[in-house]
Amino acid sequence: MENYINNVSSIIFNTLVKYNPVYLPTIGSLKIARIAASLSDDHKFTAPRYTVEYNNDVCENSVIDLISNTNHVEKQQAEEIYNGWLNNIVTKTDNSIRYNIENVGVLNLYPEGAAIFTVSESLSPYLNPFDMETDEPFYQNEEIQQDYQESEKEGEEPHSDNDTNHPETQTETPPPYVPTENKPRKNANTQLLILILIGVVIVLGAIIAALIIYSPKSSPIPPVQTEKTIPPAKSDSSQDSLKKGQTATVSSPSFHIIAGAFINKDLAEKYTRKLQNEGTDAKMIYSSSKELYLVSIYRFQTYPQALQKLNQLPFYYPPYSYWIWEEKK
């Protein structure tokens, strides 16, 4: 029984690293949550990452059922194992009840209903195997980077719109990039609006394409035809020459399903090898227009074929979203 009790924390750990929620009776549920990527004012980029959040909801994936299935015991015995484990991890402080789950995290429940869950350092690397936070500045293009480097060589200090003639009154360090007089600052709100409009157009285009493909009135998509030059069968000799020398030319695929996009080439190659080890036909492609290294897992000659395959894949593969990219010839 003691071995089963010590194994409960491992069962919870193995469930969360698969990005599945787990319900702890009398406590609540632990679920995986995604934190979006961010770019700070000093051009430091932080990649999207995953963490564990607590709530008092009830989910179907109960830890008692997991204990029963893992240890091959009856549900009643699994409840006894869970209660014994619960007594070992709970402690009471002056203002909270603390649950210390080994290699998973610490949960503090307060009388007023508040709760704080701190993820263990042992669990976080498994949730974020490609976590990237670099000290090197990230620039939108080479022109901005060159201007900033030139300003550093000339001894100019970066400044912001809040600069005054009294530097002794300033308390915050301004952003590092200083636009020159000949290159006016772009309106950040206008750029954001343009990006939103582009995203809306892409989503609408995908919805319309999906409606066309799956509409019962639409005609079926013709199969991909290969280009052949076959002379008319005038005699047996001409047919023999066709069998011996005739070849078909097939255009190379130009629509890719992308599983990841990277600025850093080493990270892109590392992610490509990971997907190849998992059995996918992953390949790394450099997009000069986007200035990114793309990781392709499927390739098709037409957009409808790529869209049909995209709709067949699960939402996460593995836990990153994916999209269709057209390779310009």
N, C-alpha and C positions, 0 to 999 in steps of 0.2 A: 504493500500500500504506500509506503514512504517513497519508493521509486516513482510510482505513478504521480504522487503529489509534486515531486520535484520536476516532473516532466511537463507540467501544465504551462509554465512560462515558455517553454520551447514550442509547444503547440500554438500558443498565441503568436510567438515570433514568426514561425513558419507560415502562418495564415496571413499576417500583415505583409511580409516580403513578397507575397504573390498578389498584392494590391487588393485583397479581399477584406471586408469588414468582419468584426467578431463581436458577439454580444456576451457580456459578462453579467449573469443574473444578479439582481439586487444592486448593481453598480451602474451599468449603462453600456454603451457601444463605443468601440474604437474604430474609426474609419480613416481611409486614406484621402487626403486633400491635396490639391495642386496649387502651388504658389507661382504666379506669372513671372516672366522674366522682367528685368528692370535695368535701366540705364541711368546712373547718377549724374549729377551736374558736372562732375569732373571726369566724365566719359568712362567710368568704370562699369563694365557689363557684368550682370549676374544672370546666369541661365535659369530657366524655369526648374523648379524642384518640387519634391513631394514631402509631405510631413504627415503626422498622425493627429487627428482631432478627436475630442471626446464629446459625446452628447448622451442624454438620458433616454434616447429612443430605443426601441426593441427591434432588432433585425433577425432575419431567419437563421443566420449562421451562429448558433449558440455554441459556446465553448463546451458545454456539457455533452452535446452531440459529438463534437470533435474528440473529446476525451473517450467517449464510448467507442467511436469508430477506430481511433488510433490504437487503443489498448485492448480492443475486442472484449469489452465488459458490458454488463447490463447498464441501463440508464440509471437505475437506483444506485448502483455502485459508483457510477460516474459522478453523480451528485455528491456522494460522500467524499470522493476524491477532491472535487471542486471546493467543498466547504472546508476540508482540511487545508488545502492550498490557500484559501482566502484568509484563514486564521493566521497563517504564517507570514503573509505579506502586509497585513493591515496594522497600522499604528495610529494612535490618537495624540494630537498635539493640543496646544491651548486653544487654537481657533480653527482647526481643520481635522479631517480624517485623511490619512495618507496611505496610498496603496503603492508599494514599490515592486513593480513587475520586472524581474531580472532580465536584462538585455533588451527590454522593450521601452520602459520609461517609468516616470513617477506621476501619479495622479493625486491631486489635492482637491478634496471636496469641502466647501465651506458651508456653514449653517444657513447663510442667506441665499443659497442656491448657486453661487458661483463655483466654477471648476477650472483648474489649470492643469494641463497635461504637458509634461516635458519629455521629449523624445530622447531615448538613450543614444549615446554616441556609437554603440554597437549596431543599432538598427538603421541609423541614417544613411551610412554608405550603401546598404543594400537597396534602399529606396531610391537613391540618387547615384547610380554607378558612374554617370558621366557628369557629375556636378562640376560646373566650371565657374570660377570667380577669379579673374585675373587683375593684377595691379597695372597692367599695361593699358594706356588709354585707347579707347575705341573711337574712330572718326568715321563720319558718313562717307567721305571720299578722300582721295589723295590731295586734292586742292586745299581742303581745310587743314589736313595734317601738315602740309608744307608751310602754310601761313603761320601755323602755331609754332613750328620749329624755327622759322625765321625770326619770329618775335622773341623767342627765347635766346637766340644767338645775339640779338641786338640789345639784350638786357631789359626788354620791356616787360613789365609785370602785367598779368591778366587783370582785367577789370570787368565790372558788370554795369548794368544800367543804373544801379544805385550808388555809383561812385560820386563823391563830392570833392571839394577842394580842401577838405580837412581829413586827411587819412587817419589822424589820431582818433577820430570818433568812430571809425569802422571797427566792427567786432567780428565779421565773417570774411572768410577768404573767397574772393570772386571766382567765377568759373574760368578755366584755363584758356579757352579759345577767344581770341580777340579778332573780329573781322576788320579788314582794312577799309579805308574810306571808299576805294573804288569797287568794293564788293559789299553791298549793303546787307544787313542782317535780314534773313527771311522770317516771315511771320510764322511762328510755331503753330498757331491755331489754324492757319491756312493749310499747312502741311498735314496736320492731323485730319482736317476735313477731307482733303484729297485722298488720304489713305483709307478713311472710312467709306468714301464713295467707291473707291476701287474694290474694297472688300464686298460691298453690297452688290456691285455688278457681277463679281465672280460667283457669289452665292446664288444670285438670280439665274445666271447662266447655267450653273450646275442643276438647279431645280428644273428649269425648262428642258434641259437635255434629258434628265431622268424621266420627266413626264412624256417626252417624245418616245423614248425607248420602251417604256413599260405601258404605253397607251395601247388598248386592244385594237384601235382603229388604225394604228400606224403600221406601215408595211415593214416586214422583217428586214433586218440589216443584211445586205448581201455579203457572202463570204469574201474574204480577201482573194482577189484574182492575181495570178502570176502572169507576167508578160511572156508570151510565147510567140515565136515566129515559125509557123509550121506550113510548109509548102503543101499544095493540094496533092492528094495521092493519085498520081497519074499512072504509076507503074510500080511493080514490086521493088525495083531498084531505088526509086525515090523514097519508099517507105523504109528500106534498109538504111539509107543514108540518114534519115530522121532518127532512127533508133540509135545509131552510132554517134552522131555529132550534135543532136538537138539538146540544148540546155535552156533552162528557164531563168530569167533574172527577177529577183525579188527585192523590192526596196527595203532598206534597213528601217527598224522601228524608230519612230520619232516621238512617241508618247510614253512617258515614264511615270510610274507610281513611286513617289519620293517618300522615304521613311525618315529622313533627317537632312538638315541643312546646316553647314558649319562655315565659320569664317576661318578657323584654324584647320589646315590640311592634315596635321597629325591626328587631331580628334576625329576628323572624317574617316581617315584610314583605320583608326582603331574601332570605330563603330561599324565600318564595313566588314572588318574581320570578325567581329562579334556576331553579326547577322549571318555571315557565311558559315560560321561554326554551328549555328542553330539550324542549318539546312536550307537557307534561302539563297537565291542566286543574286546576291547583292553586288553592286558595282558602284564605284565612285566616279562622278562626272563633274567637271568644272564648268560652271556657267559664267561666261565672261560678262553677260548682260547684268546678272545679279551680283557678280563678284563673290560667289559662294561655291563651296564644294558640296554637291548634292549626292545623297546615297540612294541609288535606284534599286528597287527589289523586283519590279516587273516592267516589261517593255512590250509595247504594242504598236501596230502600224496605224491604227485609227483611234480617234478619241472615244467613240462609243464602246469599243472593246475595252479600253482602259477604264472607262467609267463603270462598265458592268463588273469588272474585276474588283474595283474599289468598293462597290456596294456589297460585295460578297465577303469582304474582310471584316474582322471584328473592329470595334471602335478604337482599341489600343493594340499596337503591334510593334514590338512589345512596348512598354507603356508610353508611346509617343504617337501623336497624330500624324497622318500622312495625306498627300495630295497629289494631283496630276500636274506634270510639267511637260510642255512641248519643246522638243529639241529642234531648233531652227537649223535647217541645212544650208 
